[in-house]
Amino acid sequence: ASLGAVAAMRAALRRADRFDGAVVISGPLTDHGLRHEPNGEVTRPARLFLAAGRQEADIVLDDGLSLLEATRKIAAELSGQGHVVRNECGDGDHTYAAWEAMLPEAVTWVLNEH
């Protein structure tokens, strides 16, 4: 979660040969470079569970988007690039309790291809 979510996403996008996917909860995604391939092509789609809490709409990132808006925006962009993306908006704020509540469903989804 948080900056760990950014690290997980970067790893999944940059090393799809090593990581099947990532759980990305409450990450400040638009503040960090998330490009997957130098040439812009998706060689192997990542399976990404992106989520943020409703109360995170009050957290404004460097680009002016809220954390919640940024999560939705990045989810749409990554989906459009060919990645398998699930975007959820849960209850809670930028807290361990909120992240723990989302984690079981997120991990189960990432690890189980439907």
C-alpha positions as CSV (number, residue, x, y, z in Angstrom):
1,A,0.0,0.0,0.0
2,S,1.0,3.6,-0.4
3,L,4.5,3.9,-1.8
4,G,4.8,0.1,-1.6
5,A,1.9,0.0,-4.1
6,V,4.0,2.1,-6.5
7,A,6.9,-0.3,-6.1
8,A,4.7,-3.3,-6.7
9,M,3.1,-1.8,-9.8
10,R,6.5,-0.8,-11.3
11,A,7.9,-4.3,-10.7
12,A,4.8,-5.9,-12.4
13,L,5.0,-3.6,-15.4
14,R,8.7,-3.5,-15.9
15,R,9.4,-7.2,-15.2
16,A,6.3,-9.1,-16.4
17,D,8.6,-12.0,-17.0
18,R,9.1,-12.3,-13.2
19,F,5.8,-11.0,-11.7
20,D,2.3,-12.1,-12.9
21,G,0.7,-9.1,-11.3
22,A,0.4,-6.7,-8.4
23,V,-1.9,-5.5,-5.6
24,V,-1.8,-1.7,-5.7
25,I,-3.7,-0.1,-2.8
26,S,-3.7,3.6,-2.1
27,G,-0.7,4.4,-4.3
28,P,0.1,7.9,-5.4
29,L,0.3,6.6,-8.9
30,T,0.4,9.8,-11.0
31,D,3.4,11.1,-9.1
32,H,5.7,8.3,-10.3
33,G,6.9,7.1,-13.7
34,L,4.9,3.9,-14.4
35,R,5.8,3.1,-18.0
36,H,6.3,-0.6,-18.5
37,E,8.4,-0.9,-21.7
38,P,10.9,1.5,-23.1
39,N,9.2,1.3,-26.6
40,G,5.7,1.6,-25.1
41,E,4.6,-1.9,-26.2
42,V,3.0,-4.4,-23.8
43,T,4.9,-7.7,-24.3
44,R,3.1,-9.5,-21.5
45,P,0.0,-8.0,-19.8
46,A,0.2,-7.6,-16.1
47,R,-2.8,-8.5,-13.8
48,L,-3.3,-5.5,-11.6
49,F,-5.7,-4.9,-8.7
50,L,-5.9,-1.1,-8.1
51,A,-7.9,0.3,-5.2
52,A,-8.3,3.4,-3.0
53,G,-10.6,4.3,-0.2
54,R,-13.5,6.8,-0.7
55,Q,-12.0,9.1,2.0
56,E,-8.8,9.3,0.0
57,A,-10.6,11.7,-2.3
58,D,-9.3,14.4,0.1
59,I,-5.6,13.5,-0.6
60,V,-4.4,15.7,-3.5
61,L,-1.4,14.6,-5.5
62,D,1.2,16.7,-7.3
63,D,-0.8,16.8,-10.5
64,G,-3.9,18.1,-8.8
65,L,-5.9,14.8,-8.9
66,S,-7.1,13.2,-5.7
67,L,-5.6,9.8,-4.9
68,L,-9.0,8.3,-5.7
69,E,-9.2,10.1,-9.1
70,A,-5.6,9.2,-9.9
71,T,-6.3,5.5,-9.2
72,R,-9.3,5.5,-11.6
73,K,-7.3,7.3,-14.3
74,I,-4.3,5.0,-14.2
75,A,-6.6,1.9,-14.1
76,A,-8.3,3.1,-17.3
77,E,-4.9,3.9,-19.0
78,L,-3.4,0.5,-18.1
79,S,-6.5,-1.3,-19.2
80,G,-6.4,0.5,-22.5
81,Q,-2.8,-0.6,-22.9
82,G,-3.8,-4.2,-22.7
83,H,-3.3,-5.0,-19.0
84,V,-5.9,-6.9,-17.0
85,V,-7.0,-4.4,-14.4
86,R,-9.6,-4.4,-11.6
87,N,-10.3,-1.1,-10.0
88,E,-12.1,-0.9,-6.6
89,C,-13.2,1.9,-4.4
90,G,-13.4,0.7,-0.8
91,D,-14.4,2.1,2.5
92,G,-11.8,3.8,4.6
93,D,-8.9,6.2,4.4
94,H,-5.1,6.0,4.0
95,T,-4.8,3.6,6.9
96,Y,-3.6,0.1,7.6
97,A,-7.1,-0.9,8.6
98,A,-8.5,0.0,5.2
99,W,-5.6,-1.8,3.4
100,E,-6.0,-4.9,5.5
101,A,-9.7,-5.0,4.7
102,M,-9.0,-4.9,0.9
103,L,-6.0,-7.2,0.9
104,P,-7.6,-10.7,1.0
105,E,-9.9,-10.1,-2.0
106,A,-7.1,-8.3,-3.9
107,V,-4.5,-11.1,-3.5
108,T,-7.1,-13.7,-4.3
109,W,-8.1,-11.9,-7.5
110,V,-4.5,-11.3,-8.6
111,L,-3.5,-15.0,-8.1
112,N,-6.6,-16.5,-9.6
113,E,-7.0,-16.0,-13.3
114,H,-10.7,-16.0,-14.3
